[in-house]
Amino acid sequence: MQKFLFVLVMLFGCCLGQNADAKFVVVDGDSLEYGGERIRLQGIDAPEFMQKCYDANGWKYRCGFEATKHLKKLMQNVSSCRRFGKDRYGRTLMKCYDANGISIGEKMVRDGFAVSYGDDYQKAEDEAKAYKKGIWKGKFMRPELYRALQKERKTVNKK
């Protein structure tokens, strides 16, 4: 029955019921998986799983791993999710919400474990930056730039 409800959600974009988090697998700080389908949280970009950042003391730490851990924690309190189509890579775009109706993506950005992707959560990003939360405590490379550099490195290494 639950699988049938999820299929309806994926087809029609309506809300998931209670305990939806039990079906999602957190892949990294902005990606989930459900039954082999990749899902991207709309409006956020989190450090890549293997990405490193620097804390306030200049020490390197695994910020991508920390973002993944934080999303796992937040997904334990998910009460609903809403589908918003597909991204350019064919992943389903979703926004998930806790019992208070607060977006999990917004919480990721506000807590400093992701940046706003687009304008969805710019205010939350500004607040995290002002209060030096999460990745804003030290130095980091925006995930989009990190991915571009990783891709460039792979291209150079193939030559």
N, C-alpha and C positions, 0 to 999 in steps of 0.2 A: 504494500500500500504506500509506504513512504517513497519508494522508488518511483511509483506512478505519479505521486504528487510532485516530485522533483522534475520529472519529465514535463509535466504541465507548466511548472515554473519556467523551465528553460524554453519552452515553446511560446508561452504567452507573456513572460516577463512579470508575472505577479509575485507576490511575496511568499517566502518560505515560512513554515510554521515553527513552533518551538522545537528545540533540539536540532536545529538545522546544522549547527556546528559539528555534530557527531559525524556527519557525512563528508565534510570538507577536510582535505589534507593541505596543510600549509607547506608550500614549496619554498618560498622565500618571503621577503618583507612586503611584497605587493602581489603575490601570485598564489593561487589556490588550485587544487585539483579535485575533481569530483568524477568518479567512474571513468578515469582516463581523459576527461575533458579539462583543458587548461582554462583557468579563469583569472582574469586580471582585475584588480580593484581599480575602479575608475577614479581618476583625479589625483592619483599619487604615484610617486616614483621613489622606491626605497633602494638603499645601497644593495648592490649585488651580493649574493651569499658569500663569496670569497673576498669581497672588497674590504680593505683596511682603511681606517681613519686614525686621526690623532686626537688624544684627549687634551684637556686643558694644560697638562704638564708636558705635552709633546710626546707621550708614549703611544705607540701604535697599538690599536686594538681591532678586533674583528667586528666592525660595525654592521656588516651584512648579516653575520650570524646573530648579533644582538637584535637587529630589526626583525629577523625571522622569529626569534624567541618571543619578542613583544607581540607580534601578530598572532602567534599561537595562543598567547595569554588572552588577548582581546577576543579571539574567535570563540573562546569558551563561553562568552556571554552574548553571542549573536542570537537575535530573536527573529530577524527577517533579512532577506536579500532581494534585490531587484535587478533584473537584467536590463542592460542598455545597449544591446547589439554586440558587434564584434569589432576588434581592433584590426589594424592593418596586417597583423600576423595570424589572424583567424581565431584569436582567443576571445572567449566570451567576456564582455565587460560587465561588471556588477558593482553595486554598492550594497554593503551589508550594514545592518544597524543593530545596536544593542537594545535592551528592553526599554530604555529611555528615549529611543528614537534617534540616538546620536550615531552618526556615521563612523564606522570602524576606520575608514580611510582618514577622516578628519582627525580622529584620535591619534592615529599613527603620525600624522603631520604635527599636530599640536604637542605630542609627547617628544618630538624630535627624532623619530625613527624613520621618517620619510620626508620628502619635499613635495610641494604641490606640483602637479603636472597639469598645466593649463591654469585656469583661474579658479578652479573649484574650491581650493582651500588656501588661498593666498593669505588671508587674514590669520589663519591658524599657523601658517609658516612664519609670518611676521612675528607672532607672539612667541613661538618656540625660539626664534632667533634672538628676540629681545631678552628673553629669560634664560638664554643659553642652555636650552634643554637638549639632551641626546647628542646628536651629531654637531649641534651648534655650540657645544662646550669647547670644542677645539677646532681642528681643521679637517676638512673632507673635500673630496671631489664629487661634484654633482653626479648622480648615477648615470645620466645620459652621456656626459663627457667620459666617464670611466668606461662605459661600454664602447664608445667610439674609439678610445685609445686601445682597448683590448683587441678590437677588430683590426685596427691598424697594425698592431704588433704581430698579430697572426699573419697578416698579409705580407709584412716585411720578412718575417721568418720563413715564409714559403719560397721566397725568391732566392 
